[in-house]
């Protein structure tokens, strides 16, 4: 019982860390992309055909 409980917490902790790392990388990439005007041009040119 106790062993199962510990492994469950390890899995939950692993998923939490993985999700947090994923969000950090994603937001870091977005903020870096937003500070780069060339990437904004590429994004807007990709979005324009989808909007019309």
Chimera marker file (.cmm) of the C-alpha trace (Angstrom):
<marker_set name="trace">
<marker id="1" x="0.000" y="0.000" z="0.000" r="1" g="1" b="0" radius="0.5"/>
<marker id="2" x="2.691" y="2.466" z="1.043" r="1" g="1" b="0" radius="0.5"/>
<marker id="3" x="4.905" y="1.539" z="-1.919" r="1" g="1" b="0" radius="0.5"/>
<marker id="4" x="2.025" y="2.095" z="-4.332" r="1" g="1" b="0" radius="0.5"/>
<marker id="5" x="1.300" y="5.453" z="-2.670" r="1" g="1" b="0" radius="0.5"/>
<marker id="6" x="4.925" y="6.609" z="-3.037" r="1" g="1" b="0" radius="0.5"/>
<marker id="7" x="5.067" y="5.615" z="-6.719" r="1" g="1" b="0" radius="0.5"/>
<marker id="8" x="1.788" y="7.460" z="-7.331" r="1" g="1" b="0" radius="0.5"/>
<marker id="9" x="3.263" y="10.638" z="-5.816" r="1" g="1" b="0" radius="0.5"/>
<marker id="10" x="6.409" y="10.170" z="-7.918" r="1" g="1" b="0" radius="0.5"/>
<marker id="11" x="4.295" y="9.892" z="-11.078" r="1" g="1" b="0" radius="0.5"/>
<marker id="12" x="2.207" y="12.937" z="-10.116" r="1" g="1" b="0" radius="0.5"/>
<marker id="13" x="5.352" y="14.917" z="-9.315" r="1" g="1" b="0" radius="0.5"/>
<marker id="14" x="6.941" y="13.891" z="-12.601" r="1" g="1" b="0" radius="0.5"/>
<marker id="15" x="3.878" y="14.966" z="-14.586" r="1" g="1" b="0" radius="0.5"/>
<marker id="16" x="3.688" y="18.280" z="-12.711" r="1" g="1" b="0" radius="0.5"/>
<marker id="17" x="7.356" y="19.037" z="-13.416" r="1" g="1" b="0" radius="0.5"/>
<marker id="18" x="6.996" y="17.970" z="-17.064" r="1" g="1" b="0" radius="0.5"/>
<marker id="19" x="3.916" y="20.178" z="-17.571" r="1" g="1" b="0" radius="0.5"/>
<marker id="20" x="5.559" y="23.158" z="-15.843" r="1" g="1" b="0" radius="0.5"/>
<marker id="21" x="8.708" y="22.724" z="-17.946" r="1" g="1" b="0" radius="0.5"/>
<marker id="22" x="6.599" y="22.476" z="-21.096" r="1" g="1" b="0" radius="0.5"/>
<marker id="23" x="4.712" y="25.669" z="-20.262" r="1" g="1" b="0" radius="0.5"/>
<marker id="24" x="7.942" y="27.486" z="-19.377" r="1" g="1" b="0" radius="0.5"/>
<marker id="25" x="9.559" y="26.520" z="-22.682" r="1" g="1" b="0" radius="0.5"/>
<marker id="26" x="6.373" y="27.370" z="-24.597" r="1" g="1" b="0" radius="0.5"/>
<marker id="27" x="5.927" y="30.805" z="-22.990" r="1" g="1" b="0" radius="0.5"/>
<marker id="28" x="9.651" y="31.502" z="-23.299" r="1" g="1" b="0" radius="0.5"/>
<marker id="29" x="9.465" y="30.668" z="-27.001" r="1" g="1" b="0" radius="0.5"/>
<marker id="30" x="6.360" y="32.834" z="-27.465" r="1" g="1" b="0" radius="0.5"/>
<marker id="31" x="7.885" y="35.839" z="-25.693" r="1" g="1" b="0" radius="0.5"/>
<marker id="32" x="11.104" y="35.425" z="-27.696" r="1" g="1" b="0" radius="0.5"/>
<marker id="33" x="9.086" y="35.156" z="-30.913" r="1" g="1" b="0" radius="0.5"/>
<marker id="34" x="7.070" y="38.270" z="-30.037" r="1" g="1" b="0" radius="0.5"/>
<marker id="35" x="10.264" y="40.262" z="-29.495" r="1" g="1" b="0" radius="0.5"/>
<marker id="36" x="11.486" y="39.193" z="-32.958" r="1" g="1" b="0" radius="0.5"/>
<marker id="37" x="9.679" y="41.209" z="-35.697" r="1" g="1" b="0" radius="0.5"/>
<marker id="38" x="10.642" y="38.714" z="-38.440" r="1" g="1" b="0" radius="0.5"/>
<marker id="39" x="8.804" y="35.896" z="-36.656" r="1" g="1" b="0" radius="0.5"/>
<marker id="40" x="5.740" y="38.146" z="-36.197" r="1" g="1" b="0" radius="0.5"/>
<marker id="41" x="5.721" y="38.720" z="-39.986" r="1" g="1" b="0" radius="0.5"/>
<marker id="42" x="5.878" y="34.950" z="-40.616" r="1" g="1" b="0" radius="0.5"/>
<marker id="43" x="3.067" y="34.282" z="-38.120" r="1" g="1" b="0" radius="0.5"/>
<marker id="44" x="0.837" y="37.015" z="-39.562" r="1" g="1" b="0" radius="0.5"/>
<marker id="45" x="1.465" y="35.794" z="-43.126" r="1" g="1" b="0" radius="0.5"/>
<marker id="46" x="0.503" y="32.266" z="-42.009" r="1" g="1" b="0" radius="0.5"/>
<marker id="47" x="-2.647" y="33.499" z="-40.252" r="1" g="1" b="0" radius="0.5"/>
<marker id="48" x="-3.908" y="35.820" z="-43.006" r="1" g="1" b="0" radius="0.5"/>
<marker id="49" x="-5.023" y="33.057" z="-45.452" r="1" g="1" b="0" radius="0.5"/>
<marker id="50" x="-6.816" y="31.217" z="-42.651" r="1" g="1" b="0" radius="0.5"/>
<marker id="51" x="-8.739" y="34.349" z="-41.576" r="1" g="1" b="0" radius="0.5"/>
<marker id="52" x="-10.061" y="35.202" z="-45.041" r="1" g="1" b="0" radius="0.5"/>
<link id1="1" id2="2" r="1" g="1" b="0" radius="0.2"/>
<link id1="2" id2="3" r="1" g="1" b="0" radius="0.2"/>
<link id1="3" id2="4" r="1" g="1" b="0" radius="0.2"/>
<link id1="4" id2="5" r="1" g="1" b="0" radius="0.2"/>
<link id1="5" id2="6" r="1" g="1" b="0" radius="0.2"/>
<link id1="6" id2="7" r="1" g="1" b="0" radius="0.2"/>
<link id1="7" id2="8" r="1" g="1" b="0" radius="0.2"/>
<link id1="8" id2="9" r="1" g="1" b="0" radius="0.2"/>
<link id1="9" id2="10" r="1" g="1" b="0" radius="0.2"/>
<link id1="10" id2="11" r="1" g="1" b="0" radius="0.2"/>
<link id1="11" id2="12" r="1" g="1" b="0" radius="0.2"/>
<link id1="12" id2="13" r="1" g="1" b="0" radius="0.2"/>
<link id1="13" id2="14" r="1" g="1" b="0" radius="0.2"/>
<link id1="14" id2="15" r="1" g="1" b="0" radius="0.2"/>
<link id1="15" id2="16" r="1" g="1" b="0" radius="0.2"/>
<link id1="16" id2="17" r="1" g="1" b="0" radius="0.2"/>
<link id1="17" id2="18" r="1" g="1" b="0" radius="0.2"/>
<link id1="18" id2="19" r="1" g="1" b="0" radius="0.2"/>
<link id1="19" id2="20" r="1" g="1" b="0" radius="0.2"/>
<link id1="20" id2="21" r="1" g="1" b="0" radius="0.2"/>
<link id1="21" id2="22" r="1" g="1" b="0" radius="0.2"/>
<link id1="22" id2="23" r="1" g="1" b="0" radius="0.2"/>
<link id1="23" id2="24" r="1" g="1" b="0" radius="0.2"/>
<link id1="24" id2="25" r="1" g="1" b="0" radius="0.2"/>
<link id1="25" id2="26" r="1" g="1" b="0" radius="0.2"/>
<link id1="26" id2="27" r="1" g="1" b="0" radius="0.2"/>
<link id1="27" id2="28" r="1" g="1" b="0" radius="0.2"/>
<link id1="28" id2="29" r="1" g="1" b="0" radius="0.2"/>
<link id1="29" id2="30" r="1" g="1" b="0" radius="0.2"/>
<link id1="30" id2="31" r="1" g="1" b="0" radius="0.2"/>
<link id1="31" id2="32" r="1" g="1" b="0" radius="0.2"/>
<link id1="32" id2="33" r="1" g="1" b="0" radius="0.2"/>
<link id1="33" id2="34" r="1" g="1" b="0" radius="0.2"/>
<link id1="34" id2="35" r="1" g="1" b="0" radius="0.2"/>
<link id1="35" id2="36" r="1" g="1" b="0" radius="0.2"/>
<link id1="36" id2="37" r="1" g="1" b="0" radius="0.2"/>
<link id1="37" id2="38" r="1" g="1" b="0" radius="0.2"/>
<link id1="38" id2="39" r="1" g="1" b="0" radius="0.2"/>
<link id1="39" id2="40" r="1" g="1" b="0" radius="0.2"/>
<link id1="40" id2="41" r="1" g="1" b="0" radius="0.2"/>
<link id1="41" id2="42" r="1" g="1" b="0" radius="0.2"/>
<link id1="42" id2="43" r="1" g="1" b="0" radius="0.2"/>
<link id1="43" id2="44" r="1" g="1" b="0" radius="0.2"/>
<link id1="44" id2="45" r="1" g="1" b="0" radius="0.2"/>
<link id1="45" id2="46" r="1" g="1" b="0" radius="0.2"/>
<link id1="46" id2="47" r="1" g="1" b="0" radius="0.2"/>
<link id1="47" id2="48" r="1" g="1" b="0" radius="0.2"/>
<link id1="48" id2="49" r="1" g="1" b="0" radius="0.2"/>
<link id1="49" id2="50" r="1" g="1" b="0" radius="0.2"/>
<link id1="50" id2="51" r="1" g="1" b="0" radius="0.2"/>
<link id1="51" id2="52" r="1" g="1" b="0" radius="0.2"/>
</marker_set>
